[in-house]
Amino acid sequence: MSEILPTDTPIVRTSIARMTPEVLTDYVQTLQTRRLEAYKIYQLGQEAKKKSKDSKDIAMIAKTLASFEKKYESVKKALDALEKMATDIQAARIAMGEFY
């Protein structure tokens, strides 16, 4: 992500208000990729839960999986809203005659 937001650091955060539409689109795509990677790990956890014979292990991973599901849904809703806004920005730019 540093190639997308070169000035974004833990101390100096980059505002999306200052991003060009192209950089904003790249940023959203990066978030989508990160979300997909996390979901793949979640799926592996689900498989491990099904294969496990130890009730302690099952209980531990089930609790973490449940927490993941809740957080994932909230992140998904936020990212969906962000994607729609990015699409609206692109549509507005096209309507104004700007193309990239």
N, C-alpha and C positions, 0 to 999 in steps of 0.2 A: 504494500500500500504506500510505501514511501515514495515510489515513483509517481504515484497519482497525486499525493499531497506532500510535496517536498518540504514545505515549511511546517508540517504538522508534527509537533512533538508533545510529550506529556506536559511540558511547561507552556509552550506557545501553541495553542490550538488553532487550526484553520477553520474559518467559518464557511458554511456552505453558501452563505449569502455572497461571498466573494469568488465562488467557483464559477467557471464558465459552464455552459450547458454540457459541453463535451466532457469536462472533468467530472461534473456531477453524474453523468451517465456512467463513466468509468468507475466512480465511487460506488454507485448502486450495484454495478456488476461485481465489484469486489465483495460487497456485503452479501450478495447472492451466493458467490462461491464459498465464502466462509460459512454461510448458513447450510449449504449443501454438505460441506465437509463435516460439520457438527452433526447433521442428521445421519450421515453414514456411520459415524461412531455410535450414535443412538441405536441404529439398527443392529450393529454388532453387539451392543449391550443386550438388546432384546433376544438375540440368538443365544448369547451366553446364558441368559436367565433360563431359557427353555432347556438348555443342555445340562444345566447344573443339577446335581443331586443333593447338594448341601442346603438345608433350609435356611441357615444363617446367611450364606452367600446370596440366596434368592431374595431374602428379606432386604438385605443391604442394597443390592442392585435395583430391586423393585422401587425402593424409596427414591433413589437417585433418578431412575427413569421417570417416575411420576413428577418429580420436580422439573426435570428437563422438559417434559411434555407441556407443563404450564408455562414455563418461560419461553419455550419455542413458539407457542401459539401467540403470545404477546409480541414477540419479535417479528413473527410472520405478519401479523396485522400491521405493525409499524412499517415494515419494509414494503408491504403491499401499498400502503398509503403513500410512501415515499416514491415508489415506482410510478404511481398514478400521477403524482405531482410532477415528476420529471417528464412524463409523457405530455402533460398539459403545457409545460414550459416549451417543449419541443414543438407542439402544435401551435402555440402562440407565436413562436419564432417563425415558423413556416407561414403562418397567416400574415406576418409582418414582412414577408419576403426574404427572410434570412434563411440560408441553407448552409449545410456544412458538408 
